[in-house]
């Protein structure tokens, strides 16, 4: 769980702006909110801009360098021209007379802490690109209809939001009976025909797209022993589109549970709008009071992917709710609930576990307050990992250095702190692990001349000072200028609830999390549509990134580009010297300065600098580029 991706999809929003797709996604979201039907989505999915956007989104994922059954990764796509990439994607999806046929998915078994394995499906890179194209278009449609009570694998939602909601239901709403549900092998048992019906019910009725999704679901799976199986159910974990499809399946459950109480027709009919602070909210409290005199069962759901909890007021309500939900899952979604792992917990007496946390309420005066820790299983795993890494600091792995091992340890510490800091007792839990780790380090770093673990050492970066500068628990290894971060120096953070105003697919919803791109849109559009000239897709994508990073200005003169035709892209290390078409090796400058980098004639260079009326600072910038290219400086 530590190391989870960021909750806000700011990068994705920026990428969509780069390729001009944000207005398209906004319109899909608006239409879906209005209940419109979509019958021609493949046209958008196979749009040039959407395909290139998909490339940009998946290349930032480290998993894109993992090869599928065809032994290819993202570099195979990036090395081709944008035209070649677009044409190939379109051909794979629509060019064959047999229709889209994904290549076999490579099955890899990932070890779990309990000794079992989790099956992971790795599609081939071109199939992953196609899945990303589909996901980008389907997501705004689905987001418009998804429940507010699901938090996993969705933009602008996170574990923190799910835990905040859990705390609120326990401490504010006083729902102390928690039903912990466990679905047996959810991802492996999703019913395909049911899923397709759910997609259809959401208004996604493009027959060609439905056909492609069916082919994705039934793609052959290449097992570790070399055999191939044809699945008739399930969405393979590892596929880019699988989390979205999983949320579509369980969205029906979310809405059904909500209809029993939270969004019951009685509550809705008696609700009214009122202003709280600056926000107008729909208050259903009058309806809830009326419903308490009926036989209706009070229940609220919090779901993160296939892991969900239902909160009830009494044990009797919890028992009946558990029976009803279990039956509904089996009959409606054809999913089996594990009776061994599904239980009712009274959080006034015992801890309930959710997303790596164990949570209960303690009576304080006349109120119940939430108390939470790292759950026992996760605590043991993280402790063991940190202790083992601490041992490697004293005795590095083969090919590693103590400095590298310390940096790995520090990243693990920050991962634990960032994920679990919303536990109310995080400092107590971390203190226990910290003591054990320090004992291991002290013992392992002892020598005849004394312990190499010291209180004083090198300097901290500004970020390190802000985070750990006040701690007396920071330690150094003698001779190494890198602090060892103190795990125990962490404070509880109050988890923030999901803000209803935040939405990636409306202009108003993006304001709290995202600043619109402040670049000339016409130049950006020209740069996007500019012919590749034989250059790679990676080159074209990096060119857009540089345009944004440089603020739409020339790297030499600092002037704003007036049109895309004025922009020249220069490789700092030329191809003939081994340079690659990568972001780090590129810079954008006005085409008028290009001759200064292409000639070695001293007289011509001198004449050009005079003609261009260049300053000493500008000449210095050009000389730096010439030096990187192995050229003599301009006198």
Buried (B, 14 or more C-beta within 10 A) or exposed (E): BBEBEEBBBBEBBBBBBBBBBBEBBBEBBBBBBEEEEBEEBBEBBBBBBBBBBBBBBBBEBEEBEBBBBBEBBBBBBBBBBBBBBBBBBBEBBEEEEEEBEBBBBBBBEEEEEEEEEEBBBBBBBBBBBBBBBBBBBBBBBBBBBBBBBBBBBBBBBBBBBBBBBBBBBBBEEEBBBBBBBBBBBBBEBBBBEBBBEBBEEBBBBBEBBBBBBBBBBBBBBBBEEEEEEEBEBBBBBBBBBBBBBBBBBBBBBBBBBBEBBBBBEBBEEBBEEEEEEEEEEEBBEBBBEBBEEEEBBBBBBBBBBBBBBBBBBBEEBBBBBBEBBBEBBEEEBEBBBEEEEBBBBBBEEEBBBBBBBBBBBEEEEEEBBBBBBBBEEBBEBBBEBBBEBBBBBBEBEEEEEBBBBBBBBBBBBBBBBBBBBBBBBBBEBBBBBBEBBBEBBBEBBEEEEEBBBBEEBEEBEEEBEEBBEEBEBBBBBEEBEBBBBBBBBBEBBEBEEBEEEBBBBBEEBBEEBBEEBEBBEEBBEBBBEBEBEEBBBBBBBBBBBBBBEBEBBBBBBEEBBEEBEBBBBBBBBBEEEEBBBBBEBBBBBBEBBBBBBEEEEEEEBEEBBEEBEBEEEBBEBBBBBBEBBEBEEBE
